[in-house]
Amino acid sequence: MNFKRMLRDFKANKIKNLSFILLIILSSMVIIGFNRSSTSYILAVDKFYMDYHAEDGEFTLESPLSAKQIRTLENRFQLTLEEVLLTDIKLKTLPNEPILRVFSMDRSINQVALLDGIFPSSSEEILLDSKFAEALGYQIGDSITLSGASFRISGYGISPDYVYTLKNPGDFMGMANSFGIAYLAPDGYERVKQKNAEATLYSYQTTAKDTTSFKIYLQKNLSLVSFLERKDNSRMTTVYNDASAPSLISLIMGVLLLCIIGFIISISIRNTIQSESQIIGILYAQGINARELLSYYLMLPTLLVVIGAVIGYLLGLVISGPLLILQSSQYTVPHVILVTPWYLVVIGIIVPITLTLDITFIYVRKALQQTPLSLLRGSHSNMKVSRVEMLFSFGNFSFFKRFRLKAMMREFGSILALFLGATLSMFILFTGLYMKDSCVDYMNELPNSIPYDNLYTFYSPKDLHKYSQQGELTALYNVKFNYKGVNKNLTLQGINPQSAFFNMPELQTLGQHEILISPSVYYKFGIQVGDTLTLYDDQDSDKTYQVCVKGLAPYDYGLYLYTSLPNYHHILDLHQNSSNALMTYSPLHIKDTKVLSETNKQKIVDGMKNFTMLITAFTSIIIVVASIILIVVIYMLMKMMIDKGKVNISMVKIFGYHPKEVSALYLRGNYFFLLIGYLLAIPASYNLTKLFFDSIFESMDQYILPSLNPFSYVLGFVMMTLSYAFTTLLLKNNLNQISLTEALKNRE
C-alpha cells in the first residue's frame, strides 16, 4: 500500500481519472467564475454608492422650494435635501436624435465619479457617460454641440443614480445610442439650462427608516409630481438582481454536479475493490486493518478531487474577468476590482473536496465491510441472483433483451449515476435553451404587445389637452400590491372603451371594480381570473382599492392592470377628466421641458434585442458546459461497466458471439435512461429558468415567461443522441480490445 501503486492505478485508467478531474474542474470553475465576478461587482456598487453619497430617494415638485422650506423639511424629517439641476437636450444633428441628460456637477448627493480623463475645468468642457460616448463614437478631446453651445469632452464619468442609464425608471432596457448622461461645471450648465422648467427634481438622504410621513407631507402641502425611493429605482437596484442571479444558478448546478461526481467516483472505487477482493482478503489475513485499507482507497479520489478543485478554482479566477466584462456591458460602475473573498476558497476548493470525499467514504467503507473469507473467495464466486432478478425473469423476452435487462439490474448503481448525470447535463442544456428562447419569443411578440408607438405624460394638464387631438388620451396611476409580504408596484391604466389603439372589447362589459391584467402580472405573481386584489395607493398608503380580476389582456408591456376610463375614475374616486397621458402613432414636436416622460415602442424593442444578446452569450457558456458533461458522464460510466464486466465479455466472445452482438449486449439499452433524463430535464429546467427570471426582473416592470421552441426540443434530443452515439463508437474499441484470455484470469 504505497504512493507508487496509486500512481500506477492512475496511469492504468488515465482516461477515466482525467474525466473525473475534468468534471470537477468544470463544476469548481463555474461556481468560482460566476460568484467571484458577481461578488466583485456587487461590492463595487456598494462602495460606489457609499463613497459618492448615493441618494436614498428623489422626488419632483411643480415649483422649487425656498431655502427656508428646505431647512424646515430637513429638520422635521431627519434628511438632507438637494435640488438637482438637469436638462434634457435632443441632439438633432445626429441620426435618431438621441437625448443627452445634462447635470450640473455642483452637487453633494450623487457625486460624479471620474472614469477616464479629467473633470471639466472650465465652462467649455463636459464629462460624458462612457457608454453613450462609445455608442456614438465620441472620444476624449472631441467636441459636442448642445443647444448651440460647443463643449470639449474632457473625460468620462457617472453618478450613483445612473448606474443603469435608463431615461425613465420604468424603462425595460438602457439604449446607449439613444439616451445618455453628461455633467457640466456650474458655469457650463448655465450655458445650456432650460428656462421656465415645468418641475423641479430633488434628491434626498435620510437617517429615518420610513419616509411615508415625508411623502404624505409633500403630497398635501407642496404639489408632489412624483416620489421614488431607492429600492424602487431600477436605475440603482437592477444591477443587484442581474449580478446575483447567475451566481445562484451556477452554485445550484455546480453542487449538483459535485454530488454526481462523488457518486460516480464511489462506484469506480467499489468496482476496484471487488476486482481486488482476493488481494484485500490476503492483506486482511496478514493484519492490515480496515482503516488502513480505507485510507489507501481514498488516496486516489482525494488526489483527483484536490487536483480538479484547485485547477477549477484557478480557472474560475481567470474566467471571472471576462464574465465581469460581460456584466459591465450593461451597467456603469467605476473602479471595479476583482476580489477573492475567503468564502470563495470554501465553495471552490473545500466544498468540492468535502462533498465528494464524504460520498466516496460512505460507499467505500460499505464495500470494505466484508469478512476476509468472503473477500478471498473473490467477487465472481459470490455472485448471487437477487430477489428482484428472481421476481422479474423476463421469460417472454429474447435472449439479448433479457441479458441487457438483467445486466442493468445488476449494475443499478452505475445505471443510476448515468441517469442522474445525463439528467443534470440535459437540465443545464435546457436551462440555457429556455433562457434564449424565452427572450427571443418575448422580443418577437413585443411589437404586437404595445398598441401605441409613443406614450407621453406631461407636467401640465394644459399641455396634455393641447396635444390630445394628435392621439388618444389614457390614464395611468401607480398602485401597490402586497405579494408575499412585500409591496410590488403595479400600474392601473384607464382606457377608452372605444379605443382606436387597444383592441379589447371586454372593456365595454367590465363592472365598476373589474379589471383585466397583463400576462406579466399573471405569470409573475400567479394572480388568477376571479381573484380579488387589494391595491394600495402609491401616494397615500392609507387608501386601498378593491378590484376583481375579470380576464387576461392581450397586451404585455409591463405590470399593468387595465380597465375602462369610467371604471378607472370610479375605482380611484376621481373626476371624469383625470386623463394624464397621451398615446400616439407619431412623435410629437414638443419642448422636452413640457414632457414628464416619453415611452417609445421602438426603443423598448431595441432594448429587448440588447438584452437578448446578453442572454445568448450567457447561454452559450451553459450549452458548452452541458455538452461536455453529457459526453464525459456517458463515457465514464459505460466504460466502468465494461471494465467491471471484462470477464463476462471475454466469456461471451469465447462462446462465439460476433463483435456486433457483443456490442449490442453491453452498449445498447442505456439510451432508454438518457431518454428519461431528457424528459425529466425539461420541466426541471423550466423551474430553474423561472427562478432566474424572477430574480433579474424583481425590480423591473416587465416579466418574461420561460418558453421553449420546438427546434430546441429537437436540438436537445439530437445533442443527446449524438453524444450517446459518439461515446458508443469510442467504447466499441474498448470492447474489441478485451482478449479471450481475460476469462481465464483469477479463476480458482
C-alpha atoms as one frame of an Amber mdcrd trajectory, in Angstrom:
protein
   0.000   0.000   0.000   2.071   2.944  -1.175   2.004   6.069  -3.243   3.711
   4.375  -6.192   0.863   1.910  -6.632  -1.649   4.723  -6.532   0.234   6.389
  -9.384   0.211   3.104 -11.311  -3.540   2.890 -10.808  -3.870   6.459 -12.026
  -1.859   5.738 -15.188  -3.685   2.477 -15.835  -7.014   4.338 -16.003  -5.848
   7.667 -17.346  -8.918   8.485 -19.388 -11.328   7.705 -16.570  -9.325   9.625
 -13.958  -8.770  12.584 -16.251 -12.514  12.612 -16.901 -13.135  12.826 -13.158
 -10.711  15.730 -12.933 -12.361  17.452 -15.916 -15.824  17.283 -14.341 -14.534
  18.602 -11.023 -12.703  21.396 -12.851 -15.907  22.342 -14.661 -18.018  22.428
 -11.502 -15.484  24.389  -9.465 -14.658  26.747 -12.351 -18.298  27.639 -12.986
 -19.002  28.203  -9.290 -15.925  30.381  -8.738 -16.106  32.256 -12.053 -19.682
  33.457 -11.675 -19.570  34.005  -7.910 -16.307  35.955  -7.991 -17.454  38.254
 -10.799 -20.869  38.787  -9.169 -19.434  39.382  -5.707 -16.828  41.807  -7.038
 -19.439  43.746  -8.966 -21.859  43.989  -6.043 -19.075  45.119  -3.686 -18.010
  47.741  -6.236 -21.589  49.032  -6.480 -21.902  49.197  -2.682 -18.616  51.086
  -2.408 -19.606  53.440  -5.218 -22.911  54.248  -3.522 -21.209  54.867  -0.197
 -18.178  56.843  -1.381 -20.132  59.058  -3.760 -23.119  59.630  -1.444 -25.898
  57.895  -3.355 -29.381  59.222  -2.772 -31.954  57.391  -0.669 -34.653  58.695
  -2.947 -35.812  61.520  -5.186 -38.995  63.479  -5.784 -40.329  66.047  -8.235
 -42.336  69.157  -7.326 -44.248  71.523  -9.584 -42.315  74.501  -8.196 -38.941
  74.873  -6.443 -38.545  75.022  -2.677 -37.241  78.083  -0.895 -34.158  77.846
   1.319 -36.413  78.179   4.362 -38.672  75.325   3.193 -35.636  73.097   2.630
 -34.327  73.747   6.163 -37.777  73.063   7.621 -38.102  69.748   5.781 -34.564
  68.670   6.704 -35.098  69.340  10.410 -38.580  67.868  10.553 -37.919  64.623
   8.679 -34.227  63.976   9.504 -32.922  64.238   5.971 -30.639  66.161   3.653
 -32.210  67.752   0.574 -30.555  68.922  -2.602 -32.004  70.360  -5.777 -30.885
  68.506  -8.897 -30.064  70.791 -11.798 -30.643  68.927 -15.055 -31.953  69.405
 -18.546 -32.658  67.035 -21.436 -31.134  68.079 -24.757 -32.012  66.429 -28.054
 -29.037  66.069 -30.410 -30.921  66.872 -33.602 -27.852  66.715 -35.833 -27.344
  63.007 -35.110 -29.338  60.036 -36.505 -32.379  59.094 -34.393 -31.896  62.345
 -32.411 -30.536  60.828 -29.168 -31.243  62.601 -25.883 -28.464  63.719 -23.559
 -29.487  64.426 -19.956 -27.107  67.107 -18.693 -26.468  67.633 -14.969 -24.655
  70.321 -13.071 -21.713  68.879 -11.139 -22.420  71.227  -8.229 -23.921  68.524
  -6.001 -23.148  66.793  -2.699 -25.602  63.911  -3.201 -24.946  61.558  -6.145
 -21.470  62.925  -6.693 -19.829  62.287 -10.054 -17.110  59.625 -10.339 -14.405
  60.068 -12.957 -13.913  57.031 -15.197 -11.308  58.440 -17.568  -9.801  61.805
 -18.466 -10.207  64.846 -16.208 -13.103  66.756 -14.654 -14.320  69.842 -16.543
 -12.092  72.764 -15.557 -13.979  75.439 -17.465 -17.411  76.294 -18.786 -16.448
  74.865 -22.177 -15.683  71.296 -21.050 -18.051  68.382 -20.495 -17.954  64.929
 -18.904 -19.820  62.228 -20.861 -21.337  58.903 -19.926 -18.809  56.372 -21.298
 -21.414  54.065 -22.853 -23.137  56.926 -24.646 -19.767  58.153 -25.930 -18.794
  54.675 -27.126 -22.131  54.063 -28.852 -21.952  57.346 -30.792 -18.207  57.370
 -31.402 -17.202  60.266 -29.154 -13.615  60.350 -27.872 -11.941  62.419 -25.176
 -10.887  65.671 -26.822 -13.761  65.680 -29.334 -16.322  68.472 -29.432 -20.062
  68.143 -28.926 -22.703  70.810 -29.536 -25.579  71.212 -27.071 -28.295  73.825
 -27.621 -25.975  75.764 -29.904 -23.083  75.767 -27.419 -19.893  73.826 -28.146
 -18.116  71.761 -25.479 -14.880  69.790 -25.457 -15.129  66.286 -23.955 -12.654
  66.267 -21.048 -13.430  62.764 -19.819 -15.980  60.108 -18.950 -17.936  59.948
 -15.705 -21.038  58.607 -13.964 -23.042  59.236 -10.794 -24.691  56.640  -8.493
 -28.238  57.486  -9.597 -27.449  56.401 -13.171 -25.519  53.154 -12.772 -28.155
  51.815 -15.168 -28.702  54.638 -17.649 -32.454  54.472 -18.144 -34.291  57.559
 -19.315 -37.278  56.621 -17.150 -37.107  54.298 -14.110 -39.767  52.064 -15.654
 -37.933  51.543 -18.957 -37.105  47.958 -19.856 -33.529  48.377 -21.104 -30.973
  51.117 -21.474 -30.098  52.144 -25.034 -26.755  53.924 -25.086 -27.233  55.088
 -28.687 -30.475  56.914 -27.858 -30.001  58.183 -24.295 -27.003  59.210 -22.222
 -25.778  61.285 -19.298 -23.423  64.273 -19.194 -22.023  66.546 -16.482 -21.019
  70.195 -16.669 -19.334  72.620 -14.321 -21.850  75.111 -12.797 -20.899  77.913
 -15.210 -21.018  75.451 -18.119 -24.505  74.354 -17.091 -25.667  77.966 -17.243
 -24.942  77.875 -20.989 -27.452  75.100 -21.709 -30.056  75.164 -18.942 -33.668
  75.410 -19.982 -35.643  78.395 -18.809 -39.157  78.105 -17.382 -38.759  74.494
 -16.269 -42.086  72.796 -15.602 -40.905  70.985 -12.440 -38.002  70.681 -10.028
 -36.230  67.474  -9.026 -34.759  66.905  -5.558 -32.546  64.152  -4.170 -32.509
  63.275  -0.502 -30.551  61.259   2.024 -32.159  60.291   5.300 -31.455  58.519
   8.572 -35.138  57.667   9.013 -36.210  54.103   8.308 -39.580  55.115   6.869
 -40.270  58.066   4.581 -44.046  57.619   4.371 -44.788  60.658   6.542 -42.413
  62.763   4.437 -44.117  61.673   1.236 -47.586  62.404   2.626 -46.459  65.865
   3.708 -45.191  66.625   0.201 -48.478  65.442  -1.318 -50.623  67.578   0.944
 -48.543  70.736   1.028 -46.159  71.015  -1.914 -47.770  69.763  -5.169 -45.846
  66.493  -5.460 -45.446  65.244  -9.043 -43.510  62.026  -8.366 -41.738  60.291
  -5.476 -39.213  57.481  -5.924 -37.333  55.634  -3.194 -34.001  53.983  -3.958
 -35.423  50.472  -3.500 -37.948  51.195  -6.277 -35.440  52.888  -8.570 -34.448
  50.387 -11.264 -31.533  52.635 -12.251 -29.935  51.750  -8.903 -31.297  48.321
  -7.932 -31.493  46.244 -11.132 -27.721  45.789 -11.051 -28.010  43.735  -7.845
 -30.542  41.307  -9.304 -28.619  40.881 -12.552 -25.390  40.208 -10.661 -26.782
  37.718  -8.155 -28.947  35.575 -10.470 -26.100  33.929 -12.490 -24.122  33.157
  -9.324 -27.151  31.437  -7.780 -27.720  29.269 -10.860 -24.032  28.365 -11.152
 -23.964  27.381  -7.483 -27.002  25.099  -7.867 -25.606  23.420 -10.987 -22.098
  23.116  -9.555 -23.212  21.475  -6.321 -25.480  19.025  -8.163 -22.609  18.091
 -10.456 -20.279  17.563  -7.488 -22.788  15.184  -5.876 -22.968  13.135  -9.067
 -19.159  13.130  -9.370 -18.842  11.832  -5.809 -21.362   9.104  -6.579 -19.516
   8.097  -9.765 -16.132   8.019  -8.019 -17.560   5.847  -5.252 -18.893   3.383
  -7.852 -15.491   3.301  -9.526 -13.700   2.587  -6.230 -16.263  -0.046  -5.298
 -15.680  -1.802  -8.619 -11.936  -1.673  -7.971 -12.420  -3.211  -4.515 -14.497
  -6.016  -5.998 -11.858  -6.765  -8.635  -9.122  -6.766  -5.964 -11.133  -8.612
  -3.348  -8.696 -11.531  -3.107  -5.721  -9.206  -2.572  -7.668  -7.322   0.088
  -8.594 -10.611   1.769  -4.911 -11.596   1.918  -3.997  -8.210   3.389  -6.731
  -8.587   5.982  -5.345 -12.020   6.882  -1.840 -10.521   7.247  -3.064  -7.967
   9.778  -3.807  -4.884   7.679  -6.867  -3.277   9.268  -9.863  -1.721   7.544
  -8.800   1.838   8.406  -5.513   1.452   6.535  -7.284  -0.038   3.517  -9.889
   2.694   3.612  -7.226   5.409   3.701  -5.455   3.793   0.739  -8.565   3.540
  -1.424  -9.408   7.153  -0.616  -5.955   8.372  -1.666  -6.675   8.361  -5.391
 -10.116  10.043  -5.115  -8.545  12.631  -2.821  -5.807  13.297  -5.353  -8.316
  13.601  -8.198 -10.612  15.934  -6.280  -7.784  18.129  -4.987  -6.257  18.474
  -8.465  -9.653  19.184 -10.051 -10.776  21.607  -7.339  -7.531  23.595  -7.325
  -7.322  23.815 -11.130 -11.040  24.646 -11.319 -10.584  27.314  -8.665  -7.677
  28.885 -10.558  -9.528  28.737 -13.892 -12.558  30.244 -12.160 -10.383  33.173
 -11.129  -9.297  33.514 -14.769 -12.775  33.427 -16.358 -14.210  35.787 -13.730
 -12.504  38.615 -15.636 -14.342  38.049 -18.956 -17.571  37.402 -17.032 -17.111
  40.736 -15.271 -16.660  42.451 -18.636 -19.883  40.807 -19.843 -21.674  42.141
 -16.762 -20.177  45.620 -17.215 -21.592  45.852 -20.730 -24.972  46.850 -19.307
 -24.026  48.929 -16.253 -21.522  51.680 -15.493 -19.673  51.260 -12.201 -16.273
  52.879 -11.570 -13.214  51.122 -10.223 -14.500  47.537 -10.258 -11.740  45.406
  -8.770 -11.878  41.628  -8.786 -11.802  40.465  -5.188 -11.478  36.967  -3.781
 -13.419  36.667  -0.510 -12.475  33.843   1.821 -15.744  32.019   1.221 -14.811
  31.509  -2.450 -11.993  29.250  -1.255 -14.591  27.362   0.776 -17.106  26.854
  -2.051 -14.430  26.434  -4.725 -11.994  24.054  -3.019 -13.140  22.896   0.420
 -16.772  22.176  -0.513 -15.912  20.073  -3.619 -13.300  18.092  -1.681 -15.522
  17.591   1.365 -18.690  16.792  -0.567 -17.047  14.364  -2.991 -14.954  12.552
  -0.380 -17.864  12.230   2.045 -19.955  10.461  -0.589 -16.977   8.315  -1.611
 -16.145   7.470   2.016 -19.649   6.172   2.706 -19.660   3.842  -0.296 -16.059
   2.623   0.072 -16.474   1.868   3.765 -19.564  -0.165   2.979 -17.685  -2.092
   0.270 -14.878  -2.953   2.725 -17.252  -4.252   5.391 -16.812  -7.892   4.339
 -15.114 -10.764   6.076 -11.604 -11.806   4.926 -13.013 -15.192   3.847 -15.652
 -13.677   1.564 -13.029 -11.413   0.062 -10.609 -14.335  -0.514 -13.284 -16.217
  -2.410 -13.448 -13.415  -4.949 -16.406 -11.419  -6.096 -17.041 -13.783  -9.025
 -17.678 -16.636  -6.570 -20.123 -14.575  -4.622 -22.475 -13.624  -7.397 -25.980
 -14.454  -6.327 -29.221 -13.887  -8.122 -31.034 -11.069  -6.381 -34.660 -11.249
  -5.353 -35.503  -8.639  -7.968 -33.959 -10.807 -10.700 -35.910 -13.829  -9.465
 -39.080 -11.746  -9.398 -38.568 -10.472 -12.948 -37.339 -13.389 -15.028 -38.267
 -11.727 -18.351 -39.025 -15.169 -19.787 -41.024 -13.790 -22.703 -38.158 -11.652
 -23.933 -35.465 -12.634 -26.400 -32.031 -13.558 -25.072 -30.468 -10.222 -25.995
 -33.200  -8.175 -24.324 -33.252 -10.434 -21.277 -29.453 -10.231 -20.959 -29.439
  -6.435 -21.144 -32.269  -6.059 -18.635 -30.608  -8.338 -16.085 -27.266  -6.577
 -16.599 -28.952  -3.258 -15.856 -30.455  -4.669 -12.664 -27.035  -5.899 -11.525
 -25.445  -2.534 -12.365 -28.139  -0.477 -10.686 -25.654   1.984  -9.139 -23.912
   2.710 -12.421 -27.204   2.995 -14.273 -28.491   5.388 -11.601 -25.356   7.523
 -11.898 -25.694   7.505 -15.693 -29.310   8.567 -15.398 -28.536  11.360 -12.897
 -25.548  12.599 -14.891 -27.493  12.658 -18.142 -30.432  14.349 -16.430 -28.162
  17.037 -14.967 -26.432  17.726 -18.280 -29.756  17.915 -20.126 -31.069  20.050
 -17.270 -28.208  22.516 -17.795 -28.630  22.396 -21.574 -32.367  23.070 -21.486
 -31.917  25.858 -18.933 -29.730  27.643 -21.468 -32.173  26.958 -24.294 -35.118
  28.112 -22.171 -33.370  31.415 -21.424 -32.540  32.077 -25.058 -35.907  31.022
 -26.486 -37.876  32.926 -23.836 -36.100  36.174 -24.663 -36.379  35.630 -28.421
 -40.110  34.843 -28.175 -40.751  37.861 -25.958 -38.768  40.089 -28.333 -40.724
  38.825 -31.357 -44.083  39.327 -29.642 -43.227  42.698 -28.117 -44.126  44.899
 -31.138 -47.651  43.445 -31.148 -47.928  43.728 -27.355 -47.581  47.522 -27.352
 -50.600  49.137 -29.055 -49.059  52.619 -29.398 -45.814  53.958 -30.860 -45.370
  56.716 -28.279 -46.760  57.398 -24.816 -46.391  60.855 -23.275 -47.064  62.174
 -19.800 -46.952  65.926 -19.194 -46.147  68.199 -16.292 -49.140  70.389 -17.065
 -52.704  69.197 -17.822 -52.983  72.156 -20.212 -50.278  70.728 -22.450 -51.905
  67.294 -22.312 -55.216  68.594 -23.626 -53.462  70.906 -26.084 -51.974  67.909
 -27.896 -54.842  65.463 -27.225 -56.142  65.743 -30.801 -52.904  64.174 -32.083
 -53.556  60.891 -30.300 -55.789  59.310 -27.692 -55.994  60.146 -24.008 -55.431
  57.488 -21.395 -54.965  57.481 -17.626 -52.140  55.950 -15.594 -51.959  55.571
 -11.831 -49.300  53.853  -9.729 -50.589  51.435  -7.093 -49.012  48.809  -4.884
 -49.929  45.189  -4.351 -48.825  43.069  -1.401 -47.125  39.906  -2.644 -45.676
  37.539  -0.045 -45.316  40.355   2.465 -43.605  42.748   0.030 -45.276  45.663
  -1.746 -44.924  45.400  -5.521 -45.536  48.254  -7.944 -48.344  47.987 -10.486
 -49.833  50.491 -12.922 -53.584  50.893 -13.272 -54.445  52.119 -16.770 -57.784
  53.573 -17.772 -58.639  53.113 -21.460 -61.419  54.489 -23.637 -63.877  51.576
 -24.206 -63.995  52.579 -27.907 -60.222  52.917 -28.095 -58.602  53.141 -31.515
 -55.356  51.795 -30.025 -56.494  48.881 -27.841 -58.489  46.020 -29.306 -60.188
  44.937 -26.085 -63.985  44.662 -26.464 -64.077  43.323 -22.880 -63.616  46.900
 -21.654 -67.222  47.679 -22.593 -68.613  44.925 -20.356 -66.387  45.300 -17.279
 -68.115  46.079 -13.989 -67.177  49.132 -11.928 -64.486  47.321  -9.921 -63.418
  44.820 -12.561 -60.069  44.796 -14.357 -58.003  42.877 -16.885 -54.393  42.015
 -16.088 -51.332  41.821 -18.326 -49.631  38.424 -18.820 -46.629  39.777 -16.868
 -48.821  40.262 -13.789 -50.453  36.886 -14.321 -47.209  34.918 -14.559 -45.046
  36.908 -12.143 -47.483  36.915  -9.235 -49.695  33.947 -10.065 -52.890  36.017
  -9.967 -55.865  34.100 -11.322 -59.064  35.176 -13.042 -61.700  35.711 -10.351
 -59.221  36.815  -7.673 -59.975  39.939  -5.669 -56.994  42.247  -5.197 -56.392
  44.897  -2.585 -54.459  47.766  -4.141 -52.683  50.395  -2.063 -52.440  53.981
  -3.204 -48.861  54.835  -4.150 -49.280  58.377  -2.811 -51.300  57.587   0.303
 -50.771  54.129   1.812 -53.911  54.512   3.934 -56.053  54.422   0.803 -56.976
  50.998  -0.558 -58.950  49.873  -3.599 -60.688  46.537  -4.120 -60.746  45.184
  -7.662 -61.721  41.869  -9.220 -59.716  40.209 -11.990 -62.055  39.504 -14.889
 -59.607  38.268 -17.501 -56.236  38.365 -19.194 -55.387  41.243 -21.560 -53.779
  40.569 -24.962 -51.165  43.288 -24.332 -47.994  42.835 -22.321 -45.556  45.722
 -21.899 -45.274  45.755 -18.118 -47.045  45.113 -14.829 -50.359  46.664 -15.869
 -53.972  46.442 -14.744 -56.427  47.542 -17.440 -59.938  48.892 -17.075 -62.223
  51.360 -18.850 -61.831  55.080 -18.155 -65.199  55.323 -16.333 -64.214  52.381
 -14.110 -60.783  53.937 -13.571 -62.394  57.114 -12.252 -64.803  55.136 -10.090
 -62.120  52.879  -8.557 -59.838  55.806  -7.662 -62.718  58.183  -6.864 -61.517
  60.782  -9.371 -63.381  63.267 -11.554 -64.163  62.299 -15.119 -61.369  64.376
 -16.690 -58.418  62.709 -14.960 -56.555  61.505 -18.026 -52.842  62.163 -17.633
 -51.178  60.510 -20.648 -51.378  60.622 -24.417 -50.903  57.703 -26.831 -49.820
  58.500 -30.384 -48.703  56.742 -33.545 -46.279  59.548 -34.439 -43.853  61.501
 -32.246 -44.965  64.918 -31.011 -42.955  68.021 -31.825 -42.891  69.499 -28.346
 -40.360  71.029 -25.974 -38.678  68.476 -23.727 -39.328  70.697 -20.695 -43.061
  70.092 -21.032 -42.816  66.286 -21.114 -42.596  64.394 -17.822 -41.909  61.052
 -19.510 -41.883  59.611 -23.009 -42.123  55.922 -23.902 -41.197  54.834 -27.401
 -42.095  51.383 -28.732 -39.063  51.029 -30.994 -36.671  51.870 -28.166 -38.292
  49.213 -25.986 -37.892  46.657 -28.774 -34.266  47.679 -29.355 -33.584  47.392
 -25.636 -35.011  43.884 -25.642 -32.706  42.978 -28.534 -29.705  44.078 -26.474
 -30.906  42.041 -23.509 -31.370  39.001 -25.749 -27.784  39.344 -26.978 -26.517
  39.297 -23.382 -28.624  36.256 -22.513 -27.431  34.473 -25.666 -23.800  34.994
 -24.631 -24.577  33.617 -21.176 -26.487  30.614 -22.530 -23.676  29.765 -24.959
 -21.444  29.077 -21.959 -24.162  26.929 -20.390 -24.690  24.863 -23.557 -20.957
  24.166 -23.991 -20.632  23.070 -20.350 -23.711  20.833 -20.653 -22.369  19.133
 -23.787 -19.019  18.372 -22.148 -20.690  16.973 -19.037 -23.017  14.768 -21.091
 -20.232  13.195 -23.166 -17.877  12.703 -20.213 -20.525  11.183 -17.925 -21.801
   8.750 -20.567 -18.286   7.680 -21.493 -17.065   7.243 -17.917 -19.967   5.217
 -16.623 -20.295   2.940 -19.628 -16.514   2.441 -19.601 -16.716   1.493 -15.913
 -19.447  -1.049 -16.656 -17.335  -2.552 -19.449 -14.251  -2.740 -17.214 -16.250
  -4.430 -14.483 -17.667  -6.997 -16.912 -14.397  -7.834 -18.691 -14.501 -11.483
 -17.612 -18.081 -11.940 -18.782 -17.396 -10.136 -22.052 -14.430 -12.436 -22.652
 -16.653 -15.479 -21.973 -19.238 -14.205 -24.449 -16.521 -13.882 -27.078 -15.297
 -17.432 -26.339 -18.831 -18.680 -26.971 -18.520 -17.300 -30.499 -20.626 -14.162
 -30.428 -19.864 -11.684 -33.184 -18.418  -8.242 -32.158 -21.680  -6.572 -33.248
 -23.619  -8.924 -30.977 -21.238  -8.230 -28.079 -21.709  -4.535 -28.681 -25.474
  -4.985 -28.685 -25.330  -6.832 -25.352 -23.215  -4.273 -23.478 -23.701  -0.918
 -25.165 -27.330  -0.813 -26.177 -30.196  -0.304 -23.777 -28.689   2.527 -21.759
 -30.123   5.051 -24.193 -33.509   4.481 -22.562 -32.271   6.074 -19.322 -30.901
   9.048 -21.220 -34.322   9.487 -22.773 -35.963   9.518 -19.334 -33.412  12.092
 -18.184 -34.216  14.164 -21.267 -37.928  14.147 -20.422 -37.363  14.987 -16.740
 -34.885  17.763 -17.518 -37.451  19.811 -19.445 -39.783  20.660 -16.506 -36.832
  20.931 -14.090 -35.038  23.450 -16.314 -38.290  25.401 -16.672 -38.376  25.894
 -12.897 -34.717  26.959 -12.749 -35.204  29.427 -15.606 -38.249  30.849 -13.841
 -36.129  31.271 -10.700 -33.543  33.123 -12.803 -36.135  35.419 -14.400 -37.847
  36.031 -11.047 -34.512  37.273  -9.731 -33.406  39.552 -12.569 -36.905  41.008
 -13.153 -37.672  41.500  -9.467 -37.239  45.284  -9.588 -38.375  45.724 -13.198
 -41.821  46.375 -14.639 -41.529  43.574 -17.186 -41.587  39.820 -16.836 -40.639
  37.058 -19.253 -42.282  33.661 -19.039 -39.934  30.727 -19.735 -40.714  29.133
 -23.092 -39.066  26.590 -25.363 -39.297  26.467 -29.149 -39.908  23.154 -30.992
 -36.464  23.479 -32.577 -34.867  23.476 -29.114 -36.652  20.241 -28.192 -35.206
  18.692 -31.331 -31.787  20.240 -30.704 -31.632  18.823 -27.184 -32.705  15.402
 -28.424 -30.164  15.449 -31.271 -27.330  16.552 -28.963 -28.168  13.774 -26.517
 -28.356  11.175 -29.305 -25.128  12.311 -30.952 -23.319  12.313 -27.604 -24.512
   8.778 -26.947 -23.553   7.642 -30.465 -20.122   9.269 -30.169 -19.320   7.637
 -26.825 -20.653   4.285 -28.049 -18.315   4.496 -31.013 -15.376   5.142 -28.684
 -16.370   2.299 -26.365 -16.623  -0.235 -29.191 -12.864  -0.025 -29.438 -12.602
  -0.903 -25.738 -14.855  -3.911 -26.241 -12.788  -5.138 -29.160  -9.586  -4.898
 -27.112 -10.828  -7.310 -24.421  -8.965 -10.566 -25.097 -10.285 -14.118 -24.826
  -7.711 -14.883 -22.102  -9.409 -12.405 -19.736 -11.875 -15.128 -18.759  -9.024
 -17.372 -17.568  -7.625 -14.822 -15.127  -8.341 -15.056 -11.392 -10.098 -18.400
 -11.776  -9.994 -20.887  -8.920
